[in-house]
Amino acid sequence: VLAALQYRWTTQVSEATGQNVFRRTFYLSKELDVMLRLSLAGEKAERVLSHTDEGVMRWHHVRVIPLLGQRQHVERILVLFEDMTKQKELELVLSQRATNLEQGMRHRLDELQLRTRELEELNDESNRNKKALLNALQDARELEDAVQREHDQLQTVLASIGDAVCVIDNEDQILLMNEAAERLFEKDLAKMIGRPIKDLFRIFKGGRELIGKERPSWVSRETGK
């Protein structure tokens, strides 16, 4: 019975479609062999078989159903073929798309993780810079406070001196004056701070005004005398 079923199936297909299909049906017959043997034992068999038809992959859903007689012996075998090529092609397309989507999402996730690490590093660097800036500002405030304290102390010392005293910088600009100097030169300290000393008084020698390196303040800074 098995030989007859296989022979009819392969012979019918080969006569209709030729040698290429004959090879294909012979391949299917090999797969059907197991299914048919199971059906002869009274068991149902069901598989999805694939083959290549002129370079095109095709799929069939094959069901083999044994038909029992009165004595519960297999009298007939029902073989059902259902072409599943389109369904399988669609499954392959969807599977490929899912794979591409998964790869794209994984690639995007890697990019996001890398960007997150970069942002974290930038944030850490920003925090370090912020901390350094705050420290610098704190140092600047402390320095400013120290300078202000020294200025106040110097101003207190100058105020205690009865003689007129003016303090100038290396550019001969007025830094401080005591009240005695204000009264002597009849100048307001607030208006004279930062002004050149020559605006307060001038020094003459032999009827000629001393300027630049001739001035005693410059000579004193250069020679220490």
C-alpha positions in Angstrom: 0.0 0.0 0.0 2.8 2.4 0.9 4.6 1.8 -2.3 1.4 2.3 -4.4 0.6 5.6 -2.6 4.0 6.9 -3.2 4.2 5.7 -6.7 0.8 7.2 -7.7 1.7 10.5 -6.1 5.1 10.9 -7.6 4.1 9.5 -11.0 1.1 11.8 -11.3 3.0 14.9 -10.5 6.0 14.0 -12.6 3.9 13.3 -15.7 2.2 16.7 -15.2 5.2 19.0 -14.5 8.4 17.2 -15.6 11.7 16.3 -14.1 12.3 19.3 -11.8 9.0 18.7 -10.0 9.7 15.0 -10.0 12.8 15.6 -7.9 10.9 17.9 -5.7 8.0 15.4 -5.2 10.5 12.7 -4.5 12.0 14.8 -1.8 8.5 15.3 -0.4 7.9 11.6 -0.7 10.9 11.0 1.6 9.3 13.3 4.1 6.0 11.6 3.6 7.5 8.2 4.2 7.6 8.7 7.9 4.1 10.2 8.0 2.7 7.4 5.9 4.2 4.8 8.1 2.7 6.4 11.1 -0.7 6.5 9.4 -0.4 2.8 8.6 0.0 2.3 12.4 -3.2 4.2 12.9 -1.6 7.5 13.9 -2.3 10.9 12.4 0.7 12.9 11.2 1.0 16.6 10.4 4.0 18.5 9.2 5.0 21.6 7.2 7.3 20.5 4.4 9.4 22.8 2.3 11.0 22.4 -1.1 12.5 24.5 -3.9 10.5 24.8 -7.1 12.6 26.3 -10.0 14.7 28.3 -7.5 11.7 29.5 -5.5 11.1 28.1 -1.9 7.7 26.8 -1.3 6.0 25.4 1.8 3.1 22.9 2.2 1.1 21.9 5.2 0.7 18.2 4.9 -1.7 16.1 7.0 -1.9 12.3 6.8 -5.1 10.8 8.3 -5.6 7.1 8.5 -9.2 5.9 7.8 -10.1 2.8 9.8 -12.5 0.0 8.7 -14.9 -2.1 10.7 -12.1 -4.2 12.1 -10.2 -1.0 13.2 -7.6 -1.7 10.5 -6.4 1.1 8.2 -8.3 0.7 4.9 -7.6 4.1 3.4 -5.2 7.0 4.0 -6.3 10.6 3.4 -3.4 13.0 2.5 -4.2 16.7 2.5 -1.9 19.4 1.1 -2.3 23.1 1.8 -0.1 25.6 0.1 1.4 27.8 2.9 4.0 29.6 0.7 2.4 33.1 1.0 1.9 32.7 4.7 5.5 31.5 5.2 6.8 34.4 3.0 4.9 36.8 5.1 6.2 35.2 8.3 9.8 35.5 6.9 9.2 39.2 6.0 7.8 39.9 9.5 10.6 38.0 11.1 13.2 40.0 9.1 11.5 43.2 10.0 11.4 42.3 13.7 15.1 41.4 13.5 15.9 44.7 11.8 13.8 46.5 14.4 15.5 44.7 17.2 18.9 45.5 15.8 18.0 49.1 15.3 16.6 49.4 18.8 19.8 47.8 20.2 22.0 50.1 18.1 19.9 53.1 19.3 20.1 51.9 22.9 23.9 51.6 22.6 24.0 55.2 21.3 21.8 56.4 24.1 23.9 54.7 26.7 27.1 56.2 25.1 25.4 59.6 25.1 24.3 59.2 28.7 27.9 58.4 29.7 29.2 61.4 27.8 26.6 63.6 29.5 27.5 62.2 32.9 31.2 62.9 32.2 30.3 66.5 31.1 28.1 66.9 34.2 31.0 65.7 36.4 33.4 68.1 34.7 30.8 70.9 35.0 30.5 70.2 38.7 34.2 70.2 39.1 34.5 73.5 37.3 31.6 74.9 39.3 33.4 73.8 42.5 36.6 75.4 41.3 34.8 78.6 40.4 33.2 78.8 43.8 36.5 78.2 45.5 38.1 81.0 43.3 35.2 83.3 44.2 35.6 82.5 47.9 39.4 83.1 47.7 38.7 86.4 45.9 36.2 87.5 48.6 38.6 86.6 51.3 41.4 88.5 49.5 39.1 91.5 49.1 38.2 91.3 52.8 41.9 91.1 53.7 42.7 94.1 51.5 39.8 96.1 52.9 41.0 95.3 56.5 44.5 96.5 55.6 43.0 99.6 54.0 41.0 100.3 57.1 43.9 99.7 59.3 46.1 102.0 57.2 43.4 104.6 57.1 43.2 104.4 60.9 47.0 104.9 61.2 46.9 107.8 58.8 44.1 109.4 60.6 46.1 109.3 63.8 49.0 111.2 62.3 48.9 114.9 62.7 51.0 115.7 59.6 49.6 115.6 56.1 50.2 112.2 54.5 49.5 111.0 51.0 50.0 107.4 49.8 50.7 106.9 46.1 51.2 103.8 43.8 54.0 103.1 41.3 52.2 105.3 38.8 52.1 108.3 41.2 48.3 107.9 41.6 46.8 108.7 45.0 45.7 105.8 47.0 45.0 107.3 50.4 45.1 110.7 52.2 44.6 111.5 55.8 42.4 114.3 57.1 45.4 116.5 57.7 46.2 116.3 54.0 42.7 117.1 53.0 42.7 120.2 55.2 46.2 121.2 53.9 45.4 120.9 50.2 41.7 121.7 50.6 40.8 118.6 48.6 38.1 115.9 49.2 39.7 112.5 49.6 36.8 110.8 47.8 37.5 112.9 44.7 41.3 112.5 44.8 41.5 108.7 45.0 43.0 107.4 41.7 44.1 110.9 40.6 47.7 111.7 39.8 49.7 113.3 42.6 50.5 116.2 40.4 46.8 117.2 40.6 47.4 117.6 44.3 50.7 119.4 44.3 53.7 119.9 42.0 57.5 119.8 42.8 59.8 122.4 41.4 63.6 122.6 41.6 65.5 125.7 40.4 62.3 127.1 39.0 61.7 124.0 36.9 59.0 121.4 37.6 60.3 117.9 38.2 58.4 115.3 36.1 58.7 111.6 35.5 61.9 110.0 36.7 63.0 113.3 38.2 60.3 113.2 40.9 61.4 112.2 44.4 58.8 109.4 44.5 60.3 107.7 41.5 63.9 108.1 42.7 62.8 106.7 46.1 61.3 103.6 44.6 64.3 102.9 42.3 67.0 103.6 44.8 65.3 102.9 48.1 66.5 106.2 49.4 
